[in-house]
Amino acid sequence: MRKLNAVILVAFLAVAVTGTLAAQTQADLDAQRAQIQSDRNAIVATELPLTTEQTTTFWPLYKQYRADMQKVGDRMVKLITDYANSYNTTLTDEQAAALLKEFLEIQKETLKVKEQYAPRFGAILPAKSVLRFYQIENKLDAFLMKNVVAQIPLAK
């Protein structure tokens, strides 16, 4: 049953993300991101068994972690928007180099946030649970990015 619930929630995430790139207003984007985060919370809660004591310390830390990851996500949304804006015109080598540089910086920042939080999660959860948590996060991130990048044409 847990797996079925997780699959249903992940399927909903896919539908929610599909419209992200085409969001017409910041309010639309904010609402979609809030829904995705709510669904993400539900998946983590379903797939990461916690004791009552762990629950009281995990969720506030998770909220901080997701806020920091959202800042990185904001950079990715801007990068995708910048790419989309330049795609319909002639993409210069200078623009391409700048986009690539920003993409690589975003990747570094993502890893930095994960590295900063790993010992903090490790202070409240056993190592296997921290590993499981990062596996869940990585699967959700990969699934979301798969649906986003499927909409982005390759540079020409």
Contacts in CASP RR format, 6 or more apart in sequence:
PFRMAT RR
TARGET T0000
AUTHOR 0000-0000-0000
METHOD contacts of the structure
MODEL  1
MRKLNAVILVAFLAVAVTGTLAAQTQADLDAQRAQIQSDRNAIVATELPL
TTEQTTTFWPLYKQYRADMQKVGDRMVKLITDYANSYNTTLTDEQAAALL
KEFLEIQKETLKVKEQYAPRFGAILPAKSVLRFYQIENKLDAFLMKNVVA
QIPLAK
2 46 0 8 1.000
2 47 0 8 1.000
5 42 0 8 1.000
5 46 0 8 1.000
6 43 0 8 1.000
6 46 0 8 1.000
6 47 0 8 1.000
9 39 0 8 1.000
9 42 0 8 1.000
9 43 0 8 1.000
9 46 0 8 1.000
10 43 0 8 1.000
10 140 0 8 1.000
10 143 0 8 1.000
12 39 0 8 1.000
13 36 0 8 1.000
13 39 0 8 1.000
13 40 0 8 1.000
13 140 0 8 1.000
13 143 0 8 1.000
13 144 0 8 1.000
14 143 0 8 1.000
14 147 0 8 1.000
16 32 0 8 1.000
16 35 0 8 1.000
16 36 0 8 1.000
16 39 0 8 1.000
17 32 0 8 1.000
17 36 0 8 1.000
17 144 0 8 1.000
17 147 0 8 1.000
17 148 0 8 1.000
18 147 0 8 1.000
18 151 0 8 1.000
19 32 0 8 1.000
20 29 0 8 1.000
20 32 0 8 1.000
20 33 0 8 1.000
20 77 0 8 1.000
20 148 0 8 1.000
21 80 0 8 1.000
21 84 0 8 1.000
21 148 0 8 1.000
21 151 0 8 1.000
21 152 0 8 1.000
23 29 0 8 1.000
23 32 0 8 1.000
29 77 0 8 1.000
33 70 0 8 1.000
36 144 0 8 1.000
37 66 0 8 1.000
37 70 0 8 1.000
40 66 0 8 1.000
40 140 0 8 1.000
41 62 0 8 1.000
43 136 0 8 1.000
43 140 0 8 1.000
44 62 0 8 1.000
44 133 0 8 1.000
44 136 0 8 1.000
44 137 0 8 1.000
47 132 0 8 1.000
47 136 0 8 1.000
48 58 0 8 1.000
48 129 0 8 1.000
48 132 0 8 1.000
48 133 0 8 1.000
48 136 0 8 1.000
49 129 0 8 1.000
50 58 0 8 1.000
50 125 0 8 1.000
50 129 0 8 1.000
54 124 0 8 1.000
54 125 0 8 1.000
54 129 0 8 1.000
57 124 0 8 1.000
58 121 0 8 1.000
58 124 0 8 1.000
58 125 0 8 1.000
61 117 0 8 1.000
61 120 0 8 1.000
61 121 0 8 1.000
61 124 0 8 1.000
65 113 0 8 1.000
65 117 0 8 1.000
65 121 0 8 1.000
68 113 0 8 1.000
68 116 0 8 1.000
68 117 0 8 1.000
69 110 0 8 1.000
69 113 0 8 1.000
72 106 0 8 1.000
72 109 0 8 1.000
72 110 0 8 1.000
72 113 0 8 1.000
73 106 0 8 1.000
75 102 0 8 1.000
75 105 0 8 1.000
75 106 0 8 1.000
75 109 0 8 1.000
76 106 0 8 1.000
79 99 0 8 1.000
79 102 0 8 1.000
79 103 0 8 1.000
79 106 0 8 1.000
80 148 0 8 1.000
80 152 0 8 1.000
82 99 0 8 1.000
82 102 0 8 1.000
83 99 0 8 1.000
83 152 0 8 1.000
84 152 0 8 1.000
86 95 0 8 1.000
86 99 0 8 1.000
87 153 0 8 1.000
87 155 0 8 1.000
91 155 0 8 1.000
91 156 0 8 1.000
96 155 0 8 1.000
114 134 0 8 1.000
114 137 0 8 1.000
118 130 0 8 1.000
118 134 0 8 1.000
121 130 0 8 1.000
121 133 0 8 1.000
122 130 0 8 1.000
125 133 0 8 1.000
END
